[in-house]
Every structure is written in structure tokens, then in C-alpha cells.
């Protein structure tokens, strides 16, 4: 290991870090799933959801993680879900 390896930045998975931050410090609100897309090849489920904060409507989407896939029957069009969002950037959100 060379001296430069000591100073080299470690690669961080940005999405995993964003999810971890929102789960620990994000504010909570209610949302509604309005569509889902299943990838038959990979088994991934992508949910599309919306929520309203201070009179502003937001729409977003995410791929369900392993823990959420274990409860995939909770995520269907019309389902009410809990949303965690960044209060300084309300469009930055995840389904819990």
C-alpha cells in the first residue's frame, strides 16, 4: 500500500447513504402509492408515490429494498404509506 492509497477517498454508495440519512433524520408524512412496475427478470418492484407538504404536491419513485420486498403486499396502487423526507429539500423522500 503506497502513501497515496492512505489519502484516497473511499467510494460511498450515494443512494444507500441518502436512504440511511432519511431513515434516521427525515421527517414523516403520509403518502399514496399510485402505480407499481415489476421487473420480471430481476424481481425488482418500483413504486411511484405522491404526498403533499404545505399545500405543495410531490411525486417520486423508488425501487423497494430487500426488507420492503419481504412486505411487498403492503405496496399496491392506492395503498397509504409512510414517507420520510428531508425538510430542507422536501422532494428528497423515500417510502418506509
Secondary structure, DSSP 8 states (H G I E B T S, - for coil): --HHHHHS-----HHHHHHHHHHHH-EEEEEEEEEEEE-TTT--EEEEEEEEETTEEEEEEEE--HHHHTTGGG--TT-EEEEEEETTEEEEEEE-
